[in-house]
Amino acid sequence: MSHFSLQEAEQNLARLIALVHQGEQVVIEANGKPVAQLMLPIDASKKRQPGRDLGRFTVPNNFDDPLPDEIIEGFRQ
């Protein structure tokens, strides 16, 4: 993963895109903090395979139970 400042990204966009095409993930930072990431787009033409993760996780029996009041109240704050 490569990191570039916003100014570097503005001046070298073609170079950053070339890195992405080579499989590199590019992070753009402003004031030393990540603000964007460049990566290849997800290929939406690939078909999903139903049941691919079957048996890899279990949904708890209480999954659809109402949330506790304190959690609901947290959303209201």
C-alpha positions as CSV (number, residue, x, y, z in Angstrom):
1,M,0.0,0.0,0.0
2,S,1.4,3.4,-1.0
3,H,0.7,6.7,0.7
4,F,0.7,10.1,-1.1
5,S,-0.2,13.6,0.1
6,L,-3.1,15.3,-1.5
7,Q,-0.7,17.6,-3.3
8,E,1.3,14.7,-4.6
9,A,-1.9,13.0,-5.8
10,E,-3.0,16.1,-7.7
11,Q,0.4,16.4,-9.4
12,N,0.8,12.6,-10.2
13,L,-2.7,11.2,-10.8
14,A,-1.6,9.3,-13.9
15,R,1.3,7.7,-11.9
16,L,-1.1,6.7,-9.1
17,I,-3.6,5.2,-11.5
18,A,-0.7,3.2,-13.1
19,L,0.2,1.9,-9.6
20,V,-3.4,0.8,-9.1
21,H,-3.4,-1.0,-12.4
22,Q,-0.4,-2.9,-11.2
23,G,-2.4,-4.1,-8.2
24,E,-1.2,-1.5,-5.6
25,Q,-3.6,0.2,-3.3
26,V,-3.0,3.9,-3.0
27,V,-4.0,6.0,0.0
28,I,-4.3,9.8,-0.3
29,E,-3.7,11.8,2.8
30,A,-4.4,15.3,3.9
31,N,-2.6,16.7,7.0
32,G,-1.2,13.2,7.5
33,K,-4.6,11.5,7.7
34,P,-6.1,9.2,5.1
35,V,-8.9,10.8,3.1
36,A,-9.2,8.6,0.1
37,Q,-8.1,5.2,-1.3
38,L,-7.6,4.3,-4.9
39,M,-8.1,0.7,-6.0
40,L,-9.4,-1.3,-8.9
41,P,-13.1,-1.3,-9.2
42,I,-15.0,-4.4,-8.2
43,D,-15.9,-6.5,-11.3
44,A,-19.7,-6.4,-11.1
45,S,-19.9,-8.8,-14.1
46,K,-18.7,-11.7,-12.0
47,K,-21.6,-13.8,-11.0
48,R,-22.1,-14.5,-7.3
49,Q,-22.2,-18.1,-6.2
50,P,-25.2,-18.8,-4.0
51,G,-24.3,-20.8,-0.9
52,R,-20.6,-20.2,-1.1
53,D,-20.3,-19.4,2.6
54,L,-22.8,-22.0,3.7
55,G,-21.8,-23.3,7.1
56,R,-19.0,-20.7,7.7
57,F,-21.1,-18.8,10.2
58,T,-24.2,-19.2,12.3
59,V,-26.9,-16.6,12.8
60,P,-27.8,-16.6,16.5
61,N,-31.4,-17.6,17.4
62,N,-32.0,-14.2,19.0
63,F,-30.9,-12.3,15.9
64,D,-34.3,-10.8,15.3
65,D,-35.2,-10.1,18.9
66,P,-35.9,-6.4,19.8
67,L,-32.8,-4.4,20.8
68,P,-32.4,-3.5,24.5
69,D,-33.8,0.0,25.4
70,E,-30.3,1.4,26.2
71,I,-29.2,0.6,22.6
72,I,-32.3,2.2,21.1
73,E,-31.8,5.2,23.3
74,G,-28.2,5.5,22.0
75,F,-29.5,5.9,18.5
76,R,-31.7,8.8,19.6
77,Q,-28.8,10.8,21.1
